[in-house]
Amino acid sequence: MLESLHEAAQVVAARSEGWIVRVGRGRRGGCGVHIGEGRILTNAHNVFHEATTVQTLAGQVMQATVAGVDADGDLAVLQVPMEGDGVAFSGRPATIGLPVLALALAFHGPRVTVGFVSAVGQAFRGPRGRRVSGSIEHTAPMASGSSGGALLDLDGSLVGLNTRRLGGGFYLAVPTDAAMRSRIDRLAQGEHIERPRLGVAIAPSWVAQRMRTAVGLAPREGLLVREVEPDGPAAASGVLVGDLIVAASGRPVVDPDDLEEAITAAAGILVVTLVRGEAEMEVSVALA
């Protein structure tokens, strides 16, 4: 097994020049994976402008354009004048115990590390706070600035896009399954994927409990509206900063996942139950 890992790491290191790039400059940015046709797959949180810089392992700096972004899913596709086939997608799902290699072009040069898949079906918060589920947890160490790097099987095929460090020696990657490849195709064709949204920023239930107690109001379970997007769906329906969201579609809302599930399941219109002071009311929100 150790010999197989050694051989696989050597193959990946030899091919890394055509597979891995640096997205952005210095410590602002991360990595990207060349998937062929001049397409670079990376995390949305690595992309700061419609045009961004990409640097190859050989030191060539290219100006990339953003083809498409899925901010809630933390995925983006860039287009660069780069030749070659890039890395191939794996045809099998990642399973617990699968040996994996993490390939990155970090601040101090390329890195190939070895680990194992420790869990599947994990979740994390995307750049805009939305829950991203179905991620791969693994133990291949990643240096700072390695997000957007490749997670490979021993055949050198892409099984996931590394996203973040969890601490304690564990890391997360978004799996390159059929659903993700469909998103990649849409992004590469210039589509920016947007999911239904309410247009509010919220604070957790404990914050609402503390604030209501501080002003002498009875405690209620719910999410405190701390910001309302101007001209957004919630604003158009009369939702105000300081309102407490206690239910959505008739179901209690205790944490952000409850609200997100209700938004995802709603067929365009979401009925939200609010508490404003002592008064309780319902508003219908046409989701954007």
N, C-alpha and C positions, 0 to 999 in steps of 0.2 A: 504493500500500500504506500509506504513512504517513497519507494522508488517511482511508483506511478505518479504521485504528487509532484515529485521532483521533475520528472519528464514533462508533465503537463505545464508546470510553471515555466520551464525553459521555452516551450513552444509558444506560450502566451507572451512571454517577454520578447521573443524574436519577432512576433507579429504585431506587437503593440504600436509600432510607429504608424501603421495604417488604421488602427482601431481606436486609439484614445487621443483626445485633444484637451487643451486647457481652454475654458470659456471665461472670458474676462481677464483682467489684469491683477497681478499681485494677490492680495488676500480677499479681493472683492470678486467673487465668482466661484467657479468650481470646475468640474470636468464635463466632458461630453463624449459620446460614443458614436463613431462613424458607422452607419448602417447601410452604406452604399448610396450611389446616385448623388453624392455630395450632401447627404442628409446627416445632420448631427442631432442625436437624441440626448436631451439633458433635462434637468429639473427646472421647473418654472421659476423657482426661487433663485436660480443662477442668472436669469435674464433680466436686465435692468432697462434696456432700451430696445427700440425697434431694430437698431443695428448694433451689433456687439462684436467684440474681437475674439477670434479663435486662433490658438497657437498649437502647432503640431509638435510632436516629440523632437523632430529635427530642427525646431526653432523657427519654422516658417509662420509668419503672422498673416492672417487673412481677415478681411472684413466679412462677417456673416450677416445675413438678414434673417429676421424672425419669420418663419413660414406660418406657424400657428402656435397658440398657447392654450393650455388647459390649466388655469391657475388653481382651481379647486382640486384638481387631481395631481398637481405639482409635476406637470409634464410639458415639455416644449420641444419643437422641432426647428432647427436652424438650417439654412441653406448656405453652402460654401462651395467655392470652386475647387473641389477636392475629388481626385479620381480614385478608382479601386472599388472592390466589392464591399469593403467594410466587414464587420463581424456578422456572422449568421445567427439567426434566432434558433434556440433550442426547440426540439420537437417534443420534449417531455416536461411535465410539470415538476417543480422543485418539491421534494419530499423530505421529511425529517431524516437527518443522517447523511444527506447527499453531500459529498465533498465538493467544495466550491473554491474558486479563485476570484479575488477582488483585484481589478486592474484600474489604476488611477494615474493621472499625471498631476501630482500634488505640487505644492510650492517648491519643494526641493528635488523635483525630478520624478521619473516614473516609479511606481510601486506595484509589485505583484505579491499578494499575500494569500495564505491558505487558511481555510476554515471549513466548517460544516453547517448545514442548515439545522438550526436548533428549534425552530417553530415556524408554522405557516398560519395564514389567516389572521395576521396581526394588524393593528390599526395605528394611525398617527394623525395629527392635525396638519392639514395643508397650509399654504401661505396665508390663506384668508380665513383660517379657523375651521374649515369644513373637515369632517372625519373622512379619512381615506382608509378603506378596509382592504383586507386580502393580501397584506404585505408579507414578505419573506423575512424572517429573523435569522441571522447567521453570525458566525464567530470569526470571519476573515477580517483582521484589523484594517482600519481605514484611517489614514492621517488626516489632519485638518485640511479642508479644501478638497476632499475627495468625493463629495456628493456629485451625482451625475456620472460617476464612473461605472464600469461594467462589472456585473457579477456573472461569472462564467462557470460552466461545468468542466469536467476534465477533458472533454472533447474540444474545448475552446468555443463553445456555443453560448449565446447570451441567454441567461435564465432570469435576469433581473437588472434593474437600474438602481444602483445604490443611492440612498436618499439621506440617511441621517444616522448618527451615532446615538445609541440609547444609554451608554454608560455600562460599566460592569463587564465590558468585553463583548457586548452584543450590538448588532447593527441591523438596519432595516433596508430592504430593497423592494421596489415595486416590480411584481412579476411581469415578464414579457409574454403573457398568455394571449389567447385569441382576442379577448376584449381590449387589451392594451394595444395590440397590433392594429386593431380596427381604429382606435383613437389616433395612433401614429399616422395611418393613412389619411385620416381626415385633417390632421394638423399639417401634414406635408402638402396637402392640396390647398392650403391657405385658410383653413377654417379655424376660428377661435372658439373653443368649446365653452359655452356658458350654461350653468345649471340654474334652475329656479331659485330665486332669492327673495327674501322679505325686505331687505334694505335697512337693517338695523344692526347696531353693535350692542352686545349684551354683556351683562355681568352675571356671575354665578349666583345660585340661590342664597348662599350664605351672606353675600354682600347685600342682597335685598332684605334679608332678615335683619341684619345689623342696622341698616338705614331706617327701616320702618320702626324698629324699636327705639332708635335715637330720637325720632320725631313723635313718639307716643302712639304709633299705629299698631294695630294687632298684627303679629307675624303671619305671613302667608308664604307658602311654597311657590316658587316661580322664578323667572328670569327678569332681571331689571334691565330696562331699555336705557342705555347710557348714551346712545347716539342714534340719530335718525338720518338716513341718507336724503339730502335735499332732492326733491322731485322724484324720490323713489316710491316703490309700491306702498310701504307702510305710511309714509308721509301723506300720500294721496288719500289714504283711508282714515287719517286723523290720529295716528299713533304719535304719542309725544314722549320726549325724554322724561324719564321718571316713572313711566308706566310699568306695571308688572305684568308680564305674560304668564298666565297661570294655566292656560289650556290652549290647544290647537286641534281643530277638527273634533272637538268634544273630548279629547284625551288630555289628562293632566300633563303639564310640562314641568319637569323638575331639573333637568340638565340640558345642555345644548344638543345632545344627541336626540332627545325627545322632539325638540323643535325641528331639527334637521330631517328626521324621519317623516314628520308631518308635512313639511314642505315638499319633500321628494314624492310623497304619495298623493299630494293634492293635484286635482285636475284643473290647474289654472287659478282656482279661487280657494283661498284658505280662510276659514273662519277662526279668528283669534279671540280668545277671552282675555280681557284686560282688567286689572284692578288699578284704579286711579284714586289715591287716597283711600276712602272707605267704599267708594262706588265700584260696582262690577258692571262691565258692559261687553258686548260682542261687536266686532267689526269684521267686515269681509274685505279681504285684501286680494287684489288681482296681482298675482306674482309676476315679477319680471323674469 
